[in-house]
């Protein structure tokens, strides 16, 4: 299998890592061969086994969407983790609106993003025209709903009370499950 990906110029260095360490670690952990054309920003991934190959591609996508290699590598540690990318370019029709949407999701001093990450046990990266999330399917669904609410203009308080309700429901389900 082989796939070529376009990686942003400012993320190529992150993907390669100091002395090529990130690329080498990704190759070792996934049994893939990764070649990087830093001029063109093209990354070629080659591999034999489908699942590790697809995971390598996903990790590269995550790094390209602003996640640190450490956070992106979490996709390799748990096969149930998923990467979800929300493209804001279809929603925002001007650079100012794009900034406003990103700002709503990030919140003052990054607090809104941190709060969503904390309450849904997901990781969120806001970069360029996208918001990327890493998490388990159920948690991703909740985080995605919270982000959609913010994008649609819901007050932060409403979003956090939605998340709190979801967290209480999850706790209750766990209690019901075990007793």
JORA-V225539 format. One record per backbone hydrogen bond with DSSP energy under -0.5 kcal/mol. NH is the residue of the N-H (numbers start at 1). CO is the residue of the C=O. If there is no record, write none. Layout:
NH CO
NH CO
This chain:
3 45
5 43
7 5
7 41
11 8
12 8
12 9
13 9
15 11
16 12
17 13
20 17
21 18
22 16
23 16
24 20
25 21
26 22
27 23
28 24
29 25
30 26
31 27
32 27
33 46
34 32
35 44
37 42
38 36
41 37
42 37
43 5
44 35
45 3
45 43
46 33
47 1
48 31
53 49
54 50
55 51
56 52
57 53
58 54
59 55
60 56
61 57
62 58
63 59
64 60
65 61
66 63
67 62
72 68
73 69
74 70
74 71
75 72
76 73
77 73
78 74
81 78
82 135
84 133
86 131
87 85
88 86
88 129
89 129
90 87
91 88
92 88
98 94
99 95
100 96
101 97
102 98
103 99
104 100
105 101
106 102
107 103
110 107
111 108
112 106
113 106
114 110
115 111
116 112
117 113
118 114
119 115
120 116
121 117
122 117
123 134
125 132
127 125
127 130
130 127
131 86
132 125
133 84
134 123
135 82
137 80
140 136
141 137
142 138
143 139
144 140
145 141
146 142
147 143
148 144
149 145
150 146
151 147
152 148
153 150
154 149
159 155
160 156
161 157
162 158
163 159
164 160
165 161
166 162
167 163
168 164
169 165
170 166
171 167
172 168
173 169
174 170
175 171
176 172
177 173
178 174
179 175
